[in-house]
Amino acid sequence: MEIWPGWNSTTKNGVKVLVTPAGKVFRKEDIDPNPDRFNQTELARAMGISTAAIRDRISRGTLPEYDGFTAAGRGYWMAGTVKHLIGGENKQ
């Protein structure tokens, strides 16, 4: 079944998956059920800076503490926590 142009839904090893036009497979747990949260990569992209800059800010303590952690142990911020950082006014 085609979801978006070129994307397909199928079953792989008994698990429903989405397949991109390039063949990349996404399982249910790969898709963030909460789009209002940001991991380091997503926050860097939203701020227009590198992930290295995010890591540097974390080590300097100039970013808010994480709001929580995923099951895999990766930290995330809720949109409300970092909204003041997004939009260009705080790029460095």
Secondary structure, DSSP 4 states (H G I P E B T S, - for coil): -BSSTT-EEEEETTEEEEE-TT--EEEGGGS-S-TTEE-HHHHHHHHTS-HHHHHHHHHHT-SPPPSEE-TTS-EEEEHHHHGGGTTSTT--
